[in-house]
């Protein structure tokens, strides 16, 4: 996942996170690097500690290698 210019590595994806994003347009991001999703609609990531999200920031998901 990329937030502006910072890359975060997805470490766990809840069982309905993709469906929620596609159907509802939202998910919960947890920046704790957990290996197992805490809740079905949560995506866990690891990387630089998030300081602030502002209107207009860009979040992108892409398939890594």
Secondary structure, 3 states (H helix, E strand, C coil): CEECCEECEEEEECCCHHHHHHHCCCCEEECCCCCCCCCCCEEEEECCCCCCCCCCCCEECCCCC
